[in-house]
Amino acid sequence: MSDNRSIRIAYIGGGSQNFGWQFISALSGEELQGTVMLYDIDKQLSLMNEVIGNKMREQETNKSDIVYIATDTIEDALTDADFVILSISEGTLDEKINDIYLPEKFGIVQSSAENAGPGGIIRALRTIPSYIKIAEAIKEKCPDAWVINLTNPMNICLMTLYDVFPEIKAFGSTNEPFASTELIADFISKESNLPKVHRREIKTNLVGINGFSFFTEIYYNGEDVMDIYTKFNKNFSEMGYEKHTNEFKNNPLASGNLVKFDMFMRYNAITAADDRHVAECCPPWYLSTQKNAQNWKIGMMNSNYMKRRKLELADAAKKLMNGESELKTGYAGTDIVNQIKALMGMKNLVTNVDTVNKGQASNLPLGAIVQTNALISKNSVKPVVSGELPEELMILAARQISNQKILMKAAKEKDLDIAFNAFLNDTLMTLPIDSATELYKEMLSGIRSHLIYYCN
């Protein structure tokens, strides 16, 4: 870095119309200078974000001196980068819809198909080849960069990066636990008659894996507040807790937190991940049918939402481009910019990360990708020792970890028959082998263009 506050960031997936805009907004609220190199396989999208990002410089509230540049190649973006953000979504809209609907034809209900479920397995298979290329490019163009992964399936992406480039300085970042800490903060506010408790005031002990992580301890102002949470968990365990009544019916990202409340009563640990991800890491207790999922108030990803959201984002991009609307300065719903500042030595930060288990999750396999808190400081990410998951939860997490290892073995050996073993072993898989085989073949047929890697 040229000085303490000048940075060069490579944003892979730089045409993102979701997190990309959040990141641009968050950066604009910080006194930082540098460049963000935007690379996307759809150059038009990265060019749009170049314009949107540079427009932020014109806003009176903007604090940063950041220039956004769309690049033609990933190599151009990565060259001499200090930080790399990976935020891609491998696959077409139709392929992502198939991740959800092909299993449903066979009676398997999924709520997201991002990390687990048959759809999550297929998503992993089409994502691994791209991440192999990304890891190779990072190794060549910016081997000393810090790499922050946002892409799902999170653990598979990180495992691929580490496998190709063992020395890579990479970790996963997600805002998934934020909603849970906000819920806890709401309960503390209600109990204490305080106007507002901020999620950052809630301190936690976090342990698990991406999509299936848990708070085993929670504190506010240095005091253990698990008893307060227990009280509210019991109060809302039947009706659920929603900021907007029945929002889950129209918004796949919303829920009534009933899975969270049920899991707590069973295992005395608070799910840090949201209901839709946790449910997919369990046997089909919560997802046996669409009606069952609705009874548990789980938001369900669906084609109508995906298509509508794509149109809404395209319309929003046009308005941002032509000045009809503008991004707000200083988006606070992500820790990415704070993580970058901490790695630059501008602050210390404790936040959740996904990284290699070196003992911080004591009863999960060493070498697996786990989610715990970590202390981030200058050029350093040190996971916080977080102890054990309750044994019943450990068994479920270990099954996901085992499947991830099988998928990586399948990728290394380029053997889709090995990947089928992970497909069969998924927690939502309830089909007999002949039906599972038929589903697997149909799902692979739908992503043929991504399977060239496995055929060479």
PECORBEL-V894877 format. One record per residue. OMEGA is omega in radians with two decimals (999 if undefined). NEAR is the number of other C-alpha atoms within 12 Angstrom. Layout:
OMEGA;NEAR + OMEGA;NEAR
This chain:
-3.06;21 + 2.98;14 + -2.99;14 + -3.04;21 + 3.11;25 + -3.03;26 + 3.01;34 + -3.08;37 + 2.99;43 + 3.12;45 + -3.14;49 + -2.89;49 + -2.99;42 + 3.03;47 + -3.08;40 + 3.11;39 + 3.08;36 + -3.13;28 + -3.14;33 + 3.13;39 + 3.08;40 + -3.13;30 + 3.10;41 + 3.13;47 + -3.13;36 + 3.12;35 + -3.07;44 + -3.13;37 + -3.08;29 + 3.11;30 + 3.14;25 + 3.05;29 + 3.12;27 + -3.12;28 + 2.99;35 + -3.14;43 + -3.03;41 + 3.03;48 + 3.07;41 + 3.11;37 + 3.01;27 + -3.05;25 + -3.12;23 + 3.14;23 + 3.12;32 + 3.06;36 + 3.09;29 + 3.13;34 + 3.01;45 + 3.13;37 + -3.11;30 + 3.13;44 + -3.11;45 + 3.05;32 + 3.13;32 + -3.13;36 + -3.10;30 + -3.09;21 + -3.12;23 + -3.09;14 + -3.12;21 + 3.13;29 + -2.99;22 + 3.02;34 + -3.06;28 + 3.08;35 + 3.13;31 + -3.10;39 + 3.06;33 + -3.10;37 + 3.13;33 + -3.07;22 + 3.08;26 + 3.13;35 + 3.10;28 + -3.12;27 + -3.01;37 + -3.03;41 + 3.08;29 + 3.13;28 + 3.00;36 + -3.13;38 + 3.08;43 + 3.04;47 + -3.14;43 + -3.08;45 + -3.12;40 + 3.08;36 + -2.99;35 + 3.08;34 + 3.10;30 + 3.09;24 + 3.14;23 + 3.12;20 + 3.12;30 + 3.07;33 + 3.09;32 + 3.10;34 + -3.11;44 + -2.89;36 + 3.09;32 + 3.07;31 + -3.11;37 + 3.04;29 + -3.12;20 + 3.08;27 + 3.13;24 + -3.09;34 + 3.12;41 + -3.13;51 + 3.13;51 + -3.10;43 + 3.14;41 + -3.08;39 + -3.05;41 + -3.05;50 + 3.10;47 + 3.11;51 + 3.10;45 + 3.08;46 + -3.13;50 + 3.08;47 + 3.12;44 + -3.10;49 + -3.14;52 + -3.12;42 + -3.06;41 + -3.12;44 + 3.11;33 + -3.12;35 + 3.02;40 + 3.13;28 + 3.13;23 + -3.14;42 + 3.11;38 + -3.13;26 + 3.09;30 + 3.13;41 + -3.10;31 + -2.93;22 + -3.11;24 + -3.03;31 + -3.11;27 + -3.10;23 + 2.93;35 + -3.07;40 + -3.12;45 + -3.09;37 + 3.08;41 + -2.98;38 + 2.95;36 + 0.05;39 + -2.99;43 + -3.02;44 + 3.11;51 + 3.12;52 + -3.14;50 + 3.12;46 + 3.13;42 + 3.11;38 + -3.12;41 + -3.11;32 + -3.12;29 + -3.04;27 + -3.02;26 + -3.10;19 + -3.07;19 + 3.09;32 + -3.01;32 + 2.99;40 + 3.13;47 + 3.13;45 + 3.12;41 + 3.06;39 + -3.07;28 + -3.13;35 + -3.04;45 + -3.12;31 + 3.13;32 + 3.10;37 + 3.05;37 + 3.10;26 + 3.11;38 + 3.12;44 + 3.07;35 + -3.12;30 + 3.12;34 + 3.12;35 + -3.14;24 + -3.09;18 + -3.02;20 + -3.08;15 + 3.08;12 + -3.11;13 + -3.11;13 + 2.95;19 + -3.11;23 + -3.12;24 + -3.11;28 + 3.10;29 + 3.12;23 + 3.11;36 + -3.00;31 + 2.84;40 + -3.00;37 + 3.11;44 + 3.12;47 + 3.08;53 + 3.14;52 + -3.10;49 + -3.12;42 + -3.12;47 + -2.96;47 + 2.95;45 + 3.10;42 + 3.05;31 + 3.07;31 + -3.07;33 + 3.01;26 + -3.07;28 + 3.10;16 + -3.11;12 + 3.05;16 + -3.09;19 + -3.14;27 + 3.12;28 + 3.10;20 + 3.11;25 + -3.13;38 + 3.13;30 + -3.10;20 + 3.07;30 + 3.12;35 + -3.10;24 + -3.05;18 + -3.00;24 + -3.14;26 + -3.08;20 + -3.07;22 + -3.13;32 + -3.09;32 + 3.03;23 + 3.10;16 + -3.04;14 + 3.08;17 + 3.10;23 + -3.10;22 + -3.11;32 + -3.10;26 + -3.11;24 + -3.11;27 + -3.13;31 + -3.11;27 + 3.06;32 + 3.04;42 + 3.10;39 + -3.14;47 + 3.07;38 + 3.11;46 + -3.09;46 + 3.13;38 + 3.14;30 + -3.14;35 + 3.14;29 + 3.14;23 + -2.90;20 + 3.10;22 + 3.05;26 + -3.06;38 + 3.12;44 + 3.06;49 + 3.08;45 + -3.12;41 + -3.02;42 + -3.04;46 + 3.12;45 + 3.14;42 + -3.10;49 + -3.11;44 + 3.11;43 + 3.10;47 + 2.89;35 + -3.00;27 + 3.06;28 + -3.03;24 + -3.02;37 + -3.11;38 + 3.09;27 + 3.05;24 + 3.14;26 + 3.09;16 + 3.12;22 + 3.13;33 + 3.10;31 + 3.10;26 + 3.10;38 + 3.11;40 + 3.02;43 + -3.04;38 + 3.08;40 + -3.09;36 + -3.04;31 + -3.13;24 + 3.12;19 + -3.09;23 + 3.13;26 + 3.13;18 + -3.12;17 + 3.11;21 + 3.12;19 + 3.14;16 + 3.14;16 + 3.10;23 + 3.12;22 + 3.12;17 + 3.13;24 + 3.12;33 + -3.13;21 + 3.07;18 + -3.14;26 + -3.04;24 + 3.04;15 + 3.09;17 + 3.07;13 + 3.12;17 + 3.09;29 + 3.04;36 + 3.13;26 + 2.95;28 + 3.07;28 + -3.03;24 + -3.07;25 + 3.09;24 + 3.09;31 + -3.04;33 + -3.10;43 + 3.07;35 + 3.09;34 + 3.10;38 + 3.14;41 + 3.12;32 + 3.12;27 + 3.07;33 + -3.13;31 + -3.10;21 + 3.14;23 + 2.93;21 + -3.06;22 + 2.95;30 + -3.12;29 + -3.13;39 + 3.05;46 + 2.98;44 + -3.11;50 + -3.08;44 + 3.10;38 + 3.06;34 + 3.13;24 + -3.11;25 + 3.00;34 + -2.78;39 + 3.14;25 + 2.95;27 + -3.01;36 + 3.02;27 + 3.14;17 + 3.07;26 + 3.04;35 + -3.10;45 + 3.11;52 + 3.04;48 + 2.93;48 + 3.09;39 + 3.00;35 + 3.11;24 + 3.11;31 + -3.03;23 + 3.09;21 + -3.04;26 + 2.97;25 + -3.09;35 + 3.13;30 + 3.09;33 + 3.08;30 + -2.94;23 + 3.07;31 + -2.98;29 + 2.83;30 + 2.95;37 + -2.98;28 + -3.12;19 + 3.11;18 + 3.09;33 + -3.13;31 + 3.12;24 + 3.11;31 + -3.13;40 + 3.10;32 + 3.08;30 + 3.13;43 + 3.11;39 + 3.12;29 + 3.12;35 + 3.08;43 + 3.12;32 + 3.13;32 + 3.10;42 + 3.06;38 + 3.11;27 + 3.14;30 + -3.12;39 + -3.14;25 + -3.14;17 + -3.03;22 + -3.12;23 + 3.04;31 + 3.07;22 + 3.12;25 + 3.12;37 + 3.09;31 + 3.06;27 + 3.11;38 + 3.12;44 + -3.03;31 + -3.12;34 + -3.05;40 + -3.13;38 + -3.08;40 + -3.14;38 + -3.05;27 + 2.93;24 + -2.99;14 + -3.11;16 + 3.10;13 + 3.10;20 + 3.11;29 + 3.13;24 + 3.12;21 + -3.13;33 + 3.14;35 + -3.14;23 + 3.13;24 + 3.07;37 + 3.12;33 + -3.13;19 + 3.13;27 + -3.05;31 + -3.06;20 + -3.13;19 + -3.00;25 + 3.13;27 + 3.14;19 + -3.05;25 + -3.08;25 + -3.11;16 + 999;11
